[in-house]
Amino acid sequence: MRITNSALSLNVADPRASAAFLIKHFGFAVAMEADGFVSLAREDAGFNLIFLRVGLPSFKPASHAAAVSGGLLIAFVVDAIDEEYERLRSAGVPIVTPIETESWGERYFQVRDPNGILVQLVQWFDAPG
């Protein structure tokens, strides 16, 4: 098997709101769009991020069409976590978890998009010895 591309697809109430959030604050661009569907891309992300409106009749299997993407976290590894934190805070983006540093070398914070999807930005440092 050879994987030629990857995507993450999330069911949300308002796909355009989530798409607009990632376009404005994270530099994604629309790759494809239709009624109830927005596919976003960013060259350095390594995958497309797709937002589907909950309940789309074309969603398969139909038993999952009404499921909302709760409990999901989208994580982006970045180079300058403190700068990103200040940039997003200054832009009024809702900060869910203020910036923290874990003992294993992870420095991160979390924001929430208009549909409640959590986006975590992470920078890795060497864990203490």
DRENVEX-814430 format. One record per residue (C-alpha): x, y, z; residue in one letter; residue number from 1. Coordinates in nm, 4 decimals. Layout:
<rec><u>X</u><v>Y</v><w>Z</w><resn>A</resn><resi>NUM</resi></rec>
...
REM end
This chain:
<rec><u>0.0000</u><v>0.0000</v><w>0.0000</w><resn>M</resn><resi>1</resi></rec>
<rec><u>0.1130</u><v>0.3535</v><w>-0.0784</w><resn>R</resn><resi>2</resi></rec>
<rec><u>-0.0696</u><v>0.6431</v><w>0.0898</w><resn>I</resn><resi>3</resi></rec>
<rec><u>-0.0852</u><v>0.9410</v><w>-0.1435</w><resn>T</resn><resi>4</resi></rec>
<rec><u>-0.2642</u><v>1.1877</v><w>0.0833</w><resn>N</resn><resi>5</resi></rec>
<rec><u>-0.4327</u><v>1.2072</v><w>0.4238</w><resn>S</resn><resi>6</resi></rec>
<rec><u>-0.7373</u><v>1.3872</v><w>0.5603</w><resn>A</resn><resi>7</resi></rec>
<rec><u>-0.9185</u><v>1.4316</v><w>0.8872</w><resn>L</resn><resi>8</resi></rec>
<rec><u>-1.2968</u><v>1.4715</v><w>0.8571</w><resn>S</resn><resi>9</resi></rec>
<rec><u>-1.5091</u><v>1.6228</v><w>1.1348</w><resn>L</resn><resi>10</resi></rec>
<rec><u>-1.8871</u><v>1.6529</v><w>1.1675</w><resn>N</resn><resi>11</resi></rec>
<rec><u>-1.9831</u><v>1.9981</v><w>1.2946</w><resn>V</resn><resi>12</resi></rec>
<rec><u>-2.2969</u><v>2.2117</v><w>1.3041</w><resn>A</resn><resi>13</resi></rec>
<rec><u>-2.1453</u><v>2.4905</v><w>1.0910</w><resn>D</resn><resi>14</resi></rec>
<rec><u>-1.8615</u><v>2.3785</v><w>0.8586</w><resn>P</resn><resi>15</resi></rec>
<rec><u>-1.8048</u><v>2.7283</v><w>0.7215</w><resn>R</resn><resi>16</resi></rec>
<rec><u>-1.7509</u><v>2.8719</v><w>1.0710</w><resn>A</resn><resi>17</resi></rec>
<rec><u>-1.4800</u><v>2.6158</v><w>1.1510</w><resn>S</resn><resi>18</resi></rec>
<rec><u>-1.3240</u><v>2.6670</v><w>0.8078</w><resn>A</resn><resi>19</resi></rec>
<rec><u>-1.3216</u><v>3.0461</v><w>0.8458</w><resn>A</resn><resi>20</resi></rec>
<rec><u>-1.1544</u><v>3.0100</v><w>1.1880</w><resn>F</resn><resi>21</resi></rec>
<rec><u>-0.8714</u><v>2.7942</v><w>1.0505</w><resn>L</resn><resi>22</resi></rec>
<rec><u>-0.8312</u><v>3.0151</v><w>0.7443</w><resn>I</resn><resi>23</resi></rec>
<rec><u>-0.8114</u><v>3.3355</v><w>0.9483</w><resn>K</resn><resi>24</resi></rec>
<rec><u>-0.5996</u><v>3.2164</v><w>1.2402</w><resn>H</resn><resi>25</resi></rec>
<rec><u>-0.3977</u><v>2.9225</v><w>1.1045</w><resn>F</resn><resi>26</resi></rec>
<rec><u>-0.3392</u><v>2.9995</v><w>0.7365</w><resn>G</resn><resi>27</resi></rec>
<rec><u>-0.5389</u><v>2.7163</v><w>0.5812</w><resn>F</resn><resi>28</resi></rec>
<rec><u>-0.6984</u><v>2.7615</v><w>0.2370</w><resn>A</resn><resi>29</resi></rec>
<rec><u>-1.0114</u><v>2.6121</v><w>0.0830</w><resn>V</resn><resi>30</resi></rec>
<rec><u>-0.9223</u><v>2.3135</v><w>-0.1372</w><resn>A</resn><resi>31</resi></rec>
<rec><u>-1.2826</u><v>2.2135</v><w>-0.2133</w><resn>M</resn><resi>32</resi></rec>
<rec><u>-1.6245</u><v>2.3297</v><w>-0.1036</w><resn>E</resn><resi>33</resi></rec>
<rec><u>-1.9892</u><v>2.2304</v><w>-0.1559</w><resn>A</resn><resi>34</resi></rec>
<rec><u>-2.3133</u><v>2.2551</v><w>0.0402</w><resn>D</resn><resi>35</resi></rec>
<rec><u>-2.2372</u><v>2.1250</v><w>0.3899</w><resn>G</resn><resi>36</resi></rec>
<rec><u>-1.8746</u><v>2.0474</v><w>0.3095</w><resn>F</resn><resi>37</resi></rec>
<rec><u>-1.5452</u><v>2.2380</v><w>0.3264</w><resn>V</resn><resi>38</resi></rec>
<rec><u>-1.2034</u><v>2.0818</v><w>0.2694</w><resn>S</resn><resi>39</resi></rec>
<rec><u>-0.9044</u><v>2.2852</v><w>0.3862</w><resn>L</resn><resi>40</resi></rec>
<rec><u>-0.5397</u><v>2.2445</v><w>0.2991</w><resn>A</resn><resi>41</resi></rec>
<rec><u>-0.2101</u><v>2.3896</v><w>0.4054</w><resn>R</resn><resi>42</resi></rec>
<rec><u>0.1065</u><v>2.2785</v><w>0.2299</w><resn>E</resn><resi>43</resi></rec>
<rec><u>0.3031</u><v>2.2161</v><w>0.5492</w><resn>D</resn><resi>44</resi></rec>
<rec><u>0.0193</u><v>2.0475</v><w>0.7443</w><resn>A</resn><resi>45</resi></rec>
<rec><u>0.0585</u><v>1.7045</v><w>0.5842</w><resn>G</resn><resi>46</resi></rec>
<rec><u>-0.3181</u><v>1.6448</v><w>0.5599</w><resn>F</resn><resi>47</resi></rec>
<rec><u>-0.6446</u><v>1.8066</v><w>0.4561</w><resn>N</resn><resi>48</resi></rec>
<rec><u>-0.8929</u><v>1.9061</v><w>0.7234</w><resn>L</resn><resi>49</resi></rec>
<rec><u>-1.2549</u><v>1.8503</v><w>0.6210</w><resn>I</resn><resi>50</resi></rec>
<rec><u>-1.5619</u><v>1.9865</v><w>0.7950</w><resn>F</resn><resi>51</resi></rec>
<rec><u>-1.8969</u><v>1.8209</v><w>0.7217</w><resn>L</resn><resi>52</resi></rec>
<rec><u>-2.2347</u><v>1.9492</v><w>0.8329</w><resn>R</resn><resi>53</resi></rec>
<rec><u>-2.3953</u><v>1.7114</v><w>1.0819</w><resn>V</resn><resi>54</resi></rec>
<rec><u>-2.6684</u><v>1.4998</v><w>0.9213</w><resn>G</resn><resi>55</resi></rec>
<rec><u>-2.5570</u><v>1.5194</v><w>0.5578</w><resn>L</resn><resi>56</resi></rec>
<rec><u>-2.7627</u><v>1.2593</v><w>0.3667</w><resn>P</resn><resi>57</resi></rec>
<rec><u>-2.4546</u><v>1.1653</v><w>0.1611</w><resn>S</resn><resi>58</resi></rec>
<rec><u>-2.2536</u><v>1.0714</v><w>0.4740</w><resn>F</resn><resi>59</resi></rec>
<rec><u>-2.1741</u><v>0.7004</v><w>0.4954</w><resn>K</resn><resi>60</resi></rec>
<rec><u>-2.2416</u><v>0.5047</v><w>0.7019</w><resn>P</resn><resi>61</resi></rec>
<rec><u>-2.5713</u><v>0.6800</v><w>0.7671</w><resn>A</resn><resi>62</resi></rec>
<rec><u>-2.5601</u><v>0.5604</v><w>1.1291</w><resn>S</resn><resi>63</resi></rec>
<rec><u>-2.2750</u><v>0.8072</v><w>1.1908</w><resn>H</resn><resi>64</resi></rec>
<rec><u>-2.4125</u><v>1.1081</v><w>1.0015</w><resn>A</resn><resi>65</resi></rec>
<rec><u>-2.5575</u><v>1.2686</v><w>1.3151</w><resn>A</resn><resi>66</resi></rec>
<rec><u>-2.2453</u><v>1.2161</v><w>1.5268</w><resn>A</resn><resi>67</resi></rec>
<rec><u>-2.0753</u><v>1.5384</v><w>1.6352</w><resn>V</resn><resi>68</resi></rec>
<rec><u>-1.6965</u><v>1.5512</v><w>1.6647</w><resn>S</resn><resi>69</resi></rec>
<rec><u>-1.6842</u><v>1.5805</v><w>2.0431</w><resn>G</resn><resi>70</resi></rec>
<rec><u>-1.3773</u><v>1.4955</v><w>2.2447</w><resn>G</resn><resi>71</resi></rec>
<rec><u>-1.1505</u><v>1.5517</v><w>1.9478</w><resn>L</resn><resi>72</resi></rec>
<rec><u>-0.8344</u><v>1.7585</v><w>1.9579</w><resn>L</resn><resi>73</resi></rec>
<rec><u>-0.6476</u><v>1.8879</v><w>1.6515</w><resn>I</resn><resi>74</resi></rec>
<rec><u>-0.2789</u><v>1.9400</v><w>1.7301</w><resn>A</resn><resi>75</resi></rec>
<rec><u>-0.0276</u><v>2.1468</v><w>1.5334</w><resn>F</resn><resi>76</resi></rec>
<rec><u>0.3427</u><v>2.1360</v><w>1.6223</w><resn>V</resn><resi>77</resi></rec>
<rec><u>0.4946</u><v>2.4841</v><w>1.5821</w><resn>V</resn><resi>78</resi></rec>
<rec><u>0.8357</u><v>2.6471</v><w>1.6170</w><resn>D</resn><resi>79</resi></rec>
<rec><u>0.7534</u><v>2.9540</v><w>1.8285</w><resn>A</resn><resi>80</resi></rec>
<rec><u>0.4818</u><v>2.8621</v><w>2.0780</w><resn>I</resn><resi>81</resi></rec>
<rec><u>0.5030</u><v>3.1828</v><w>2.2835</w><resn>D</resn><resi>82</resi></rec>
<rec><u>0.4695</u><v>3.4009</v><w>1.9739</w><resn>E</resn><resi>83</resi></rec>
<rec><u>0.1691</u><v>3.1983</v><w>1.8543</w><resn>E</resn><resi>84</resi></rec>
<rec><u>0.0075</u><v>3.2255</v><w>2.1958</w><resn>Y</resn><resi>85</resi></rec>
<rec><u>0.0414</u><v>3.6048</v><w>2.1974</w><resn>E</resn><resi>86</resi></rec>
<rec><u>-0.0734</u><v>3.6334</v><w>1.8351</w><resn>R</resn><resi>87</resi></rec>
<rec><u>-0.3919</u><v>3.4325</v><w>1.8946</w><resn>L</resn><resi>88</resi></rec>
<rec><u>-0.4642</u><v>3.5893</v><w>2.2344</w><resn>R</resn><resi>89</resi></rec>
<rec><u>-0.4273</u><v>3.9373</v><w>2.0837</w><resn>S</resn><resi>90</resi></rec>
<rec><u>-0.6638</u><v>3.8384</v><w>1.8023</w><resn>A</resn><resi>91</resi></rec>
<rec><u>-0.9315</u><v>3.7503</v><w>2.0587</w><resn>G</resn><resi>92</resi></rec>
<rec><u>-0.9245</u><v>3.3762</v><w>1.9920</w><resn>V</resn><resi>93</resi></rec>
<rec><u>-1.0831</u><v>3.1908</v><w>2.2872</w><resn>P</resn><resi>94</resi></rec>
<rec><u>-0.7969</u><v>3.0369</v><w>2.4896</w><resn>I</resn><resi>95</resi></rec>
<rec><u>-0.9218</u><v>2.7190</v><w>2.6601</w><resn>V</resn><resi>96</resi></rec>
<rec><u>-0.5961</u><v>2.6135</v><w>2.8245</w><resn>T</resn><resi>97</resi></rec>
<rec><u>-0.3336</u><v>2.8827</v><w>2.8876</w><resn>P</resn><resi>98</resi></rec>
<rec><u>0.0217</u><v>2.8034</v><w>2.7877</w><resn>I</resn><resi>99</resi></rec>
<rec><u>0.1786</u><v>2.5271</v><w>2.9985</w><resn>E</resn><resi>100</resi></rec>
<rec><u>0.5023</u><v>2.3292</v><w>2.9994</w><resn>T</resn><resi>101</resi></rec>
<rec><u>0.4980</u><v>1.9610</v><w>3.0889</w><resn>E</resn><resi>102</resi></rec>
<rec><u>0.7889</u><v>1.7790</v><w>3.2534</w><resn>S</resn><resi>103</resi></rec>
<rec><u>0.8316</u><v>1.5567</v><w>2.9454</w><resn>W</resn><resi>104</resi></rec>
<rec><u>0.9225</u><v>1.8557</v><w>2.7257</w><resn>G</resn><resi>105</resi></rec>
<rec><u>0.5903</u><v>1.9610</v><w>2.5753</w><resn>E</resn><resi>106</resi></rec>
<rec><u>0.4910</u><v>2.3296</v><w>2.5838</w><resn>R</resn><resi>107</resi></rec>
<rec><u>0.1366</u><v>2.3859</v><w>2.4623</w><resn>Y</resn><resi>108</resi></rec>
<rec><u>-0.1907</u><v>2.5756</v><w>2.4772</w><resn>F</resn><resi>109</resi></rec>
<rec><u>-0.5415</u><v>2.5144</v><w>2.3461</w><resn>Q</resn><resi>110</resi></rec>
<rec><u>-0.7996</u><v>2.7287</v><w>2.1667</w><resn>V</resn><resi>111</resi></rec>
<rec><u>-1.1619</u><v>2.6582</v><w>2.0699</w><resn>R</resn><resi>112</resi></rec>
<rec><u>-1.3161</u><v>2.7095</v><w>1.7266</w><resn>D</resn><resi>113</resi></rec>
<rec><u>-1.6777</u><v>2.8318</v><w>1.6771</w><resn>P</resn><resi>114</resi></rec>
<rec><u>-1.8073</u><v>2.4711</v><w>1.6767</w><resn>N</resn><resi>115</resi></rec>
<rec><u>-1.6254</u><v>2.3787</v><w>1.9979</w><resn>G</resn><resi>116</resi></rec>
<rec><u>-1.3400</u><v>2.1896</v><w>1.8294</w><resn>I</resn><resi>117</resi></rec>
<rec><u>-1.0198</u><v>2.2191</v><w>2.0327</w><resn>L</resn><resi>118</resi></rec>
<rec><u>-0.7009</u><v>2.3175</v><w>1.8530</w><resn>V</resn><resi>119</resi></rec>
<rec><u>-0.3781</u><v>2.2589</v><w>2.0430</w><resn>Q</resn><resi>120</resi></rec>
<rec><u>-0.0496</u><v>2.4202</v><w>1.9483</w><resn>L</resn><resi>121</resi></rec>
<rec><u>0.2587</u><v>2.2373</v><w>2.0722</w><resn>V</resn><resi>122</resi></rec>
<rec><u>0.6308</u><v>2.3007</v><w>2.0788</w><resn>Q</resn><resi>123</resi></rec>
<rec><u>0.8619</u><v>2.0223</v><w>2.1938</w><resn>W</resn><resi>124</resi></rec>
<rec><u>1.1694</u><v>2.0852</v><w>2.4056</w><resn>F</resn><resi>125</resi></rec>
<rec><u>1.4153</u><v>1.8411</v><w>2.5537</w><resn>D</resn><resi>126</resi></rec>
<rec><u>1.2713</u><v>1.6778</v><w>2.8620</w><resn>A</resn><resi>127</resi></rec>
<rec><u>1.4601</u><v>1.7554</v><w>3.1819</w><resn>P</resn><resi>128</resi></rec>
<rec><u>1.7344</u><v>1.5040</v><w>3.2630</w><resn>G</resn><resi>129</resi></rec>
REM end
